Amino acid sequence: MKHLLPTTILLALISAPAFAQDSTVEATSTRGTGYVGASLALLSEYPGSADEDLLALPYLSFEDVKGFDLFGPTLSYRAIETGTGEGFGKWSLRAGPSIRFQDGRDSDDSINLTGFEDVGSSLPIGGYIRSTLGPVGLRLDVGQDVIGGHGGLTADASIGTFYRTGNFAIQPALTVSWADNKHNDSFFSVTDDQSASSGLARFDAGSGIYSYSASVVSWVEIQDKYAVSLTASYRWYTEDAKESPILNASDGSDAGVFAALSVLRKFDTTKW
């Protein structure tokens, strides 16, 4: 599981008080604020695994540091930013380049992956468009892997909203994830040689929508310097991904989970 640690460190960042990765539709702003702390995270070992790992991880996020935002495993830049603001009766539009870290999969993660090659970590580079209309947020992220992990093109489209009362806030979101043939082949296909080694049936996964996700980020601010955040995400695999023998193996699953409990300390980024 050599890929697991760097990914989960980045995944733990998802519990920032704004959406990240699958939940990239923040409908409010924490501009000028960063968060540092620690997380206890539960997540699937690899896409399509029925097994989970529980890890203690560091945490870091920030918003609008010289135009850069870090949420989860995604670093983005605000090349375009316009609108009347965020909240009821207002609208906003933001777009720019982005870079995201995506984890791979080790063949020794499962006996059912005997004979499979490891899928290396990926670094999709691309861009995003994010808009809010009143309390509703929309976001589209597209990226092409440039370091030869899955080697494919991925896209995530999300819709969400935001609610705050006193020191408590919550942000639910829904996401549709699409990928090309290279990405889906890497995680869901079974070649003839892999079938002979593992005993799984041969399978060829094509491009298309491969999952739907429901996520929620909630947090409670404590005084002016601290916050406690709880993140939960549930992913349903669909289409070719759901039919993959890897997900239908004895230790496979057509769903994935992520949850993180984080204790955070705020810091001011306006002077950076």
C-alpha positions, -999 to +999 in steps of 0.1 A: +000+000+000+029+024-008+005+049-025-019+051+005-001+075+028+005+105+005-030+103-008-047+101+026-027+130+038-041+150+009-076+135+013-077+145+049-076+181+037-111+177+023-126+186+057-116+222+052-145+247+057-150+248+019-156+221-006-127+202-022-122+173-047-157+158-049-172+188-031-159+217-050-188+241-048-183+263-018-212+288-015-195+310+010-161+325+015-134+321+041-110+344+022-080+354+042-082+323+064-062+292+066-065+261+087-039+238+101-044+208+124-049+170+125-074+145+112-086+110+119-096+096+085-114+065+073-113+056+036-114+027+011-080+011+004-084+016-033-113+024-058-136-006-056-122-021-024-146-032+004-118-027+030-110+005+048-080+021+065-081+043+096-053+068+098-042+098+118-031+126+094-019+162+093-042+189+078-037+221+059-059+244+038-061+280+027-081+303+005-069+331-018-033+334-009-021+356-038-049+340-058-042+304-049-066+281-031-057+247-015-087+224-007-082+187-004-058+174-030-065+203-054-044+235-058-061+261-080-055+297-091-081+324-096-074+336-131-109+350-135-131+362-107-162+383-111-198+388-099-217+406-072-207+384-043-219+353-025-252+347-007-289+353-014-296+377-043-259+376-054-238+357-080-202+349-086-180+333-113-145+320-109-122+301-132-086+292-137-059+265-139-057+237-113-036+207-104-048+177-084-031+147-068-048+113-073-037+081-057-030+049-075-034+012-065-009-015-055-014-050-067-006-063-032-036-045-018-057-076-026-052-113-035-076-107-063-051-083-079-025-110-084-008-104-117-019-068-120+005-040-124+005-012-099-014+019-109+009+048-100-001+081-085-015+107-110-012+144-113-041+157-135-034+193-147-063+213-162-087+239-150-120+246-132-151+268-135-170+276-104-202+297-100-226+306-073-262+318-077-276+327-044-270+298-020-264+273-048-229+265-060-218+247-092-183+236-102-166+217-131-131+204-128-112+188-157-076+174-157-052+153-178-027+131-159+008+142-168+030+118-147+018+085-161-003+071-133-036+063-149-026+085-178-062+096-185-085+126-186-110+131-158-139+155-151-160+161-120-192+182-120-207+192-086-237+210-072-240+220-036-252+246-011-242+262+022-260+268+055-247+286+086-263+292+120-242+308+148-209+289+150-221+259+131-220+255+093-227+227+068-221+222+031-237+192+013-229+184-023-236+159-051-209+150-077-208+131-111-174+118-121-164+110-157-132+096-171-118+085-204-107+050-214-072+052-200-084+061-165-112+035-165-089+008-180-064+014-152-088+008-123-116-013-137-104-034-167-090-070-166-067-081-194-062-117-206-030-120-187-045-105-155-074-128-158-051-159-160-031-147-130-060-136-107-089-158-118-111-127-125-130-127-157-116-106-186-133-072-188-128-040-209-140-008-193-147+020-217-149+058-211-179+073-194-194+082-161-180+059-135-194+072-102-218+094-083-209+109-049-228+125-020-207+145+004-212+167+034-187+190+052-197+204+086-178+223+112-181+242+145-161+272+152-147+274+188-139+309+199-121+328+171-091+305+166-103+269+165-127+247+147-138+211+147-148+196+113-165+164+102-165+153+066-183+123+051-185+111+015-202+081-001-194+071-037-215+048-059-197+033-089-218+029-120-218+019-156-187-002-166-170+005-132-199-012-114-197-042-137-159-047-132-148-081-119-125-061-095-154-045-078-174-078-078-145-098-064-147-113-029-131-082-013-145-057-038-174-032-035-195-010-059-193+018-033-166+037-015-165+057+017-145+086+032-148+102+066-126+125+085-128+142+119-105+172+122-094+195+149-082+228+133-065+261+142-072+291+121-044+314+108-045+347+090-032+346+054-038+383+045-002+392+053+013+365+031 
